[in-house]
Amino acid sequence: MDIQAKRDLLKDKFGNYYIVSNATGDELTVVNVAVYYAFKHMLDESLITKVNEKYPNKVAIGKYLADLAEEHIERLESPESEGRIYDFKEVQKHYKLHVKPIYDKSLHM
């Protein structure tokens, strides 16, 4: 398993996706991919411009961020992708996982 931070995803038995935010040796820090994208973007005029360019009608910012997460998943599902989506339980057999919860104050990506 060659898991790369900011590229690879893990999928749990409930269908939730997690991105590897940090990989150090046999330890991985993972966060829900939607939360990752939500904390990666600043709510400013440039984000509003990007959202307005992508969608012809008004949408919630969450729609844009969720679509970024979905696009990441779709990229990794492509056979040409360098990254992968790994099974959460399988990864736990090889790595110590640190799962960051939604309410964690250290999610300043």
Order of alpha helices (4+ residues) and beta strands (2+ residues): beta-beta-beta-alpha-alpha-alpha-beta-alpha-beta
